[in-house]
Structures are given as C-alpha cells and as structure tokens.
Amino acid sequence: MSQSETGNQSPKTDNRLLLLDPNDNVLGVARSIRAGEAFPIEGQYVRLDRPAGIGFKVARIAIRKGDSIKKYGAVIGVASADIGMGQLVHVHNTQSNYMANTLVTGTIGDLNS
C-alpha cells in the first residue's frame, strides 16, 4: 500500500490513527482501540493500557517529561510525565499550554444584535 493510499500516515501505522502534521509527536484516534490490543505505530507494535476512543491522542514516539506535545504542527501542551510510544496522551500525563486570549465584553443583548 502506498503512502497516497493511506493518506497522511506511514503504511506501517495502524489505519485507525491519524498523523495531522509530519512534525506532530501524537496521533489522533479515528476509530476506537481496545485496552490491551496490539497495533503498529511506524512499524513498532505497542499495546494500550486503557481504551482510546475517537478523538483521543496516542504518543507517536516516546515523549519525555517536560517535552512539548505537538498536534496540528503546533505545541498544545507539555508532558507532565514520561509517555511511552503508543500510550494515551491526556490530562493524566500532560499540562495544557492553553491560555484564553479573547475577552468578550458587553451584554447578551449586544451579542444577539
């Protein structure tokens, strides 16, 4: 199977996982993966210790505590613990870099006009 047939990902990566940008160190889960199920990421088989639903993230590579988490080609957070390849990347092992930078002023009436 060629890269063009598999979309954005390596043919050696499970087709339930999506690489959104070549610089990302996480993969998006497009179809659920059961806990304990073996699946390949870039030719290496890994197992999840917990289920991963649609929209979850798994580590594309090993990520060390303090390293940036990259999705969509942008930093979305920092690893708060070491994360092994194929492990879930979520609130239990990351710290978000999100900062609200939009301030809404006025009243509800202003927003509806």
C-alpha positions as CSV (number, residue, x, y, z in Angstrom):
1,M,0.0,0.0,0.0
2,S,1.4,3.4,-1.0
3,Q,1.5,6.5,1.2
4,S,-1.0,8.1,-1.1
5,E,-3.4,5.2,-0.4
6,T,-3.1,5.6,3.3
7,G,-3.5,9.4,3.4
8,N,-1.2,11.3,5.8
9,Q,0.3,8.3,7.6
10,S,3.1,5.8,7.2
11,P,1.8,2.5,5.8
12,K,3.3,0.9,8.9
13,T,0.9,2.7,11.2
14,D,-2.5,1.4,12.1
15,N,-5.1,3.0,9.9
16,R,-7.2,4.0,13.0
17,L,-4.6,6.6,13.8
18,L,-4.1,9.9,12.0
19,L,-1.0,11.9,11.6
20,L,-2.2,15.5,11.2
21,D,1.2,17.1,10.6
22,P,4.6,15.5,10.0
23,N,6.1,17.4,13.0
24,D,3.5,16.0,15.4
25,N,4.6,13.6,18.2
26,V,1.0,12.4,18.8
27,L,-1.5,10.7,16.6
28,G,-5.3,11.2,16.6
29,V,-7.5,8.2,17.2
30,A,-10.0,8.0,14.3
31,R,-11.6,4.7,15.4
32,S,-11.6,3.2,18.9
33,I,-8.8,0.9,20.1
34,R,-9.4,-1.5,23.0
35,A,-7.2,-1.7,26.0
36,G,-4.6,-4.4,25.6
37,E,-4.9,-4.5,21.8
38,A,-1.6,-4.6,19.9
39,F,-1.3,-2.1,17.0
40,P,1.6,-0.7,14.9
41,I,3.0,2.8,15.0
42,E,5.6,3.4,12.4
43,G,6.3,-0.4,12.3
44,Q,6.6,-0.9,16.0
45,Y,3.8,-2.8,17.8
46,V,2.5,-1.3,21.1
47,R,-0.4,-2.0,23.4
48,L,-2.7,0.4,25.1
49,D,-3.1,0.1,28.9
50,R,-6.6,1.7,28.6
51,P,-9.1,2.1,25.8
52,A,-8.7,5.0,23.4
53,G,-11.9,6.5,21.9
54,I,-12.4,8.7,18.9
55,G,-10.6,12.0,19.3
56,F,-8.1,10.7,21.9
57,K,-4.3,11.1,21.3
58,V,-1.6,8.5,21.5
59,A,2.2,9.1,21.5
60,R,3.7,8.7,18.1
61,I,7.2,8.5,19.8
62,A,8.4,8.3,23.3
63,I,7.9,11.7,24.9
64,R,10.0,12.7,28.0
65,K,8.6,14.7,30.9
66,G,9.0,18.4,30.1
67,D,8.9,17.9,26.3
68,S,6.3,19.7,24.2
69,I,3.2,17.9,22.9
70,K,2.7,18.7,19.2
71,K,-0.6,18.3,17.3
72,Y,-1.6,20.1,14.2
73,G,2.0,21.1,13.9
74,A,1.7,23.3,17.0
75,V,2.6,22.9,20.6
76,I,-0.6,22.1,22.6
77,G,0.9,21.3,25.9
78,V,3.9,19.8,27.9
79,A,4.4,16.3,29.1
80,S,4.0,16.2,32.9
81,A,5.4,12.6,33.0
82,D,7.3,10.3,30.6
83,I,5.0,9.0,27.9
84,G,5.9,5.8,26.0
85,M,5.2,5.3,22.4
86,G,1.6,4.3,21.9
87,Q,0.4,5.5,25.3
88,L,-2.5,7.8,25.7
89,V,-1.7,11.5,25.9
90,H,-4.3,13.1,28.0
91,V,-4.8,15.1,31.3
92,H,-3.1,12.4,33.4
93,N,0.3,13.0,31.7
94,T,0.2,16.4,30.2
95,Q,-0.2,20.1,31.1
96,S,-2.1,22.3,28.7
97,N,-0.5,25.4,27.2
98,Y,-3.9,26.8,26.5
99,M,-4.4,30.4,27.5
100,A,-7.6,32.3,27.0
101,N,-6.7,35.3,24.9
102,T,-10.1,36.5,23.8
103,L,-12.2,38.7,26.0
104,V,-15.9,39.2,25.3
105,T,-17.3,42.4,26.6
106,G,-20.8,43.8,26.5
107,T,-24.1,42.1,27.3
108,I,-26.0,39.2,25.9
109,G,-28.2,41.7,24.0
110,D,-25.1,43.0,22.3
111,L,-24.1,39.5,21.1
112,N,-27.6,38.9,19.6
113,S,-27.7,42.0,17.5
